[in-house]
């Protein structure tokens, strides 16, 4: 019996948890999702893959405008390649804001009279978008299983509501973390029916887009600085 599954991927959580500093950022998201979900349960049938991200800002990007172009090329390549493969991928964008704030200087004990002015980058709307979408999908009975690719405990209230009201629904969590000192969110783990600790390097390596993707009348190549 097939298990209708929808995957919800927090793009920035996945990036900072598993991809940053690696050669695997040209990621074929649907291929990775299929691989991990089918490994967990071969009867998994992916009916939708929802990828949440936001446009980065050149101001805080390592390669400035080049980084912004690389992200847009990646997202366009991912969308076109996924459509050609009938991967049922939907890219949902939030916002990425940068603003100046003041924080206490890092020292012990804290000097409450001393603050430093810093730039703070904040991704907005992603957590709420994931929570709203998964609740709507459950209400519509669009799936039997929800798989969350995130280690963000802010999603715990929405997942708790699903488990309380629809206990027959299966909740899976793939925590995109690496390093011995990092662990899956306790709040998410205690709600989930199953939790996966990290994504193996070999799985990332085998889930890459082609180095060149044809987009209408032009081809997009994997950026050299990636």
C-alpha positions as semicolon CSV with decimal commas, in nm:
position;residue;x (nm);y (nm);z (nm)
1;X;0,000;0,000;0,000
2;X;0,140;0,336;-0,108
3;X;0,187;0,604;0,157
4;X;0,102;0,945;0,010
5;X;0,378;1,176;0,128
6;X;0,443;1,550;0,113
7;X;0,793;1,679;0,190
8;X;0,849;2,028;0,330
9;X;1,206;2,157;0,295
10;X;1,332;2,460;0,484
11;X;1,591;2,569;0,227
12;X;1,803;2,785;0,456
13;X;1,798;2,528;0,735
14;X;1,912;2,265;0,486
15;X;2,181;2,497;0,348
16;X;2,334;2,601;0,678
17;X;2,290;2,257;0,831
18;X;2,425;2,035;0,554
19;X;2,545;2,227;0,247
20;X;2,742;2,536;0,344
21;X;3,113;2,492;0,279
22;X;3,060;2,175;0,075
23;X;3,079;2,111;-0,302
24;X;2,719;1,984;-0,299
25;X;2,518;2,307;-0,315
26;X;2,405;2,240;-0,674
27;X;2,154;2,009;-0,512
28;X;1,885;1,812;-0,692
29;X;1,634;1,848;-0,410
30;X;1,366;1,606;-0,540
31;X;1,625;1,332;-0,598
32;X;1,758;1,367;-0,242
33;X;1,407;1,373;-0,096
34;X;1,303;1,061;-0,288
35;X;1,617;0,879;-0,183
36;X;1,577;0,952;0,188
37;X;1,201;0,897;0,202
38;X;1,218;0,566;0,014
39;X;1,503;0,452;0,236
40;X;1,279;0,514;0,536
41;X;0,981;0,338;0,372
42;X;0,989;0,188;0,020
43;X;0,611;0,235;-0,005
44;X;0,646;0,614;0,014
45;X;0,477;0,793;-0,276
46;X;0,577;1,158;-0,302
47;X;0,275;1,358;-0,414
48;X;0,439;1,699;-0,355
49;X;0,776;1,847;-0,263
50;X;0,763;2,200;-0,123
51;X;1,090;2,392;-0,105
52;X;1,093;2,714;0,099
53;X;1,359;2,979;0,047
54;X;1,413;3,353;0,004
55;X;1,624;3,571;-0,224
56;X;1,954;3,652;-0,054
57;X;2,089;4,007;-0,034
58;X;2,413;4,111;-0,203
59;X;2,505;4,325;0,098
60;X;2,582;4,024;0,316
61;X;2,677;3,775;0,045
62;X;3,034;3,655;0,008
63;X;3,045;3,728;-0,366
64;X;2,794;4,016;-0,364
65;X;2,591;4,032;-0,688
66;X;2,761;3,717;-0,815
67;X;2,616;3,524;-0,520
68;X;2,268;3,658;-0,592
69;X;2,294;3,558;-0,957
70;X;2,421;3,214;-0,859
71;X;2,119;3,162;-0,633
72;X;1,875;3,269;-0,904
73;X;2,048;3,045;-1,160
74;X;2,027;2,756;-0,916
75;X;1,659;2,805;-0,838
76;X;1,571;2,839;-1,207
77;X;1,775;2,530;-1,295
78;X;1,618;2,335;-1,009
79;X;1,267;2,431;-1,116
80;X;1,316;2,353;-1,486
81;X;1,501;2,025;-1,429
82;X;1,242;1,913;-1,173
83;X;0,956;1,991;-1,409
84;X;1,123;1,792;-1,685
85;X;1,156;1,500;-1,445
86;X;0,794;1,539;-1,324
87;X;0,925;1,575;-0,969
88;X;0,626;1,774;-0,836
89;X;0,851;2,042;-0,689
90;X;0,710;2,376;-0,578
91;X;0,940;2,661;-0,477
92;X;0,784;2,895;-0,220
93;X;0,962;3,220;-0,143
94;X;0,961;3,427;0,173
95;X;1,168;3,738;0,239
96;X;1,524;3,801;0,349
97;X;1,566;4,122;0,546
98;X;1,877;4,298;0,672
99;X;1,853;4,558;0,944
100;X;2,074;4,724;1,201
101;X;2,026;4,623;1,563
102;X;2,204;4,663;1,891
103;X;2,317;4,366;2,099
104;X;2,511;4,326;2,418
105;X;2,882;4,262;2,372
106;X;2,991;3,900;2,420
107;X;3,158;3,898;2,759
108;X;3,110;3,757;3,108
109;X;2,952;3,895;3,309
110;X;2,724;4,078;3,066
111;X;2,769;4,454;3,069
112;X;2,412;4,579;3,031
113;X;2,539;4,930;2,960
114;X;2,746;4,821;2,662
115;X;2,584;4,743;2,328
116;X;2,731;4,693;1,984
117;X;2,566;4,795;1,657
118;X;2,546;4,499;1,418
119;X;2,381;4,400;1,093
120;X;2,125;4,124;1,141
121;X;2,004;3,908;0,853
122;X;1,662;3,752;0,907
123;X;1,463;3,518;0,687
124;X;1,095;3,601;0,720
125;X;0,775;3,402;0,659
126;X;0,929;3,057;0,601
127;X;0,828;2,898;0,933
128;X;0,475;3,033;0,909
129;X;0,444;2,929;0,544
130;X;0,548;2,571;0,624
131;X;0,313;2,554;0,923
132;X;0,016;2,689;0,726
133;X;0,082;2,464;0,427
134;X;0,115;2,144;0,627
135;X;-0,202;2,218;0,826
136;X;-0,394;2,292;0,505
137;X;-0,261;1,975;0,342
138;X;-0,374;1,765;0,637
139;X;-0,715;1,933;0,640
140;X;-0,749;1,855;0,270
141;X;-0,639;1,495;0,338
142;X;-0,374;1,543;0,070
143;X;-0,128;1,304;0,234
144;X;-0,079;1,018;0,477
145;X;0,269;1,128;0,577
146;X;0,443;1,463;0,628
147;X;0,822;1,475;0,612
148;X;0,989;1,790;0,745
149;X;1,343;1,870;0,634
150;X;1,436;2,107;0,914
151;X;1,580;2,119;1,263
152;X;1,384;2,429;1,361
153;X;1,180;2,379;1,677
154;X;0,951;2,668;1,577
155;X;0,759;2,409;1,371
156;X;0,677;2,204;1,683
157;X;0,338;2,370;1,760
158;X;0,203;2,302;1,410
159;X;0,325;1,942;1,416
160;X;0,179;1,893;1,763
161;X;-0,159;2,012;1,635
162;X;-0,142;1,761;1,350
163;X;-0,055;1,474;1,582
164;X;-0,327;1,573;1,830
165;X;-0,610;1,611;1,578
166;X;-0,501;1,357;1,315
167;X;-0,306;1,088;1,505
168;X;-0,316;0,852;1,207
169;X;-0,094;1,086;1,006
170;X;0,273;0,993;1,007
171;X;0,525;1,268;1,079
172;X;0,887;1,226;0,977
173;X;1,173;1,468;1,047
174;X;1,500;1,481;0,858
175;X;1,736;1,695;1,066
176;X;1,990;1,844;0,821
177;X;2,276;1,863;1,068
178;X;2,638;1,756;1,065
179;X;2,909;1,742;1,327
180;X;2,928;1,529;1,636
181;X;2,814;1,807;1,867
182;X;2,481;1,871;1,696
183;X;2,164;1,679;1,767
184;X;1,810;1,676;1,623
185;X;1,569;1,916;1,790
186;X;1,425;1,750;2,100
187;X;1,094;1,933;2,046
188;X;1,058;1,793;1,693
189;X;1,189;1,448;1,779
190;X;0,935;1,385;2,054
191;X;0,647;1,464;1,814
192;X;0,775;1,276;1,511
193;X;0,702;0,911;1,436
194;X;1,054;0,885;1,298
195;X;1,360;1,110;1,290
196;X;1,669;1,097;1,074
197;X;1,991;1,236;1,217
198;X;2,175;1,416;0,937
199;X;2,230;1,356;0,566
200;X;2,531;1,155;0,454
201;X;2,790;1,312;0,225
202;X;2,745;1,027;-0,021
203;X;2,371;1,105;-0,043
204;X;2,442;1,469;-0,121
205;X;2,704;1,373;-0,378
206;X;2,466;1,140;-0,560
207;X;2,186;1,402;-0,564
208;X;2,330;1,677;-0,782
209;X;2,185;1,860;-1,080
210;X;2,364;1,825;-1,414
211;X;2,654;2,070;-1,440
212;X;2,461;2,239;-1,722
213;X;2,084;2,279;-1,740
214;X;1,909;2,397;-2,057
215;X;1,671;2,688;-1,985
216;X;1,466;2,777;-2,292
217;X;1,723;2,927;-2,536
218;X;2,017;2,935;-2,298
219;X;2,207;2,699;-2,074
220;X;2,284;2,763;-1,709
221;X;2,609;2,620;-1,579
222;X;2,696;2,535;-1,221
223;X;2,876;2,843;-1,079
224;X;3,252;2,809;-1,058
225;X;3,276;2,940;-0,700
226;X;3,039;2,665;-0,583
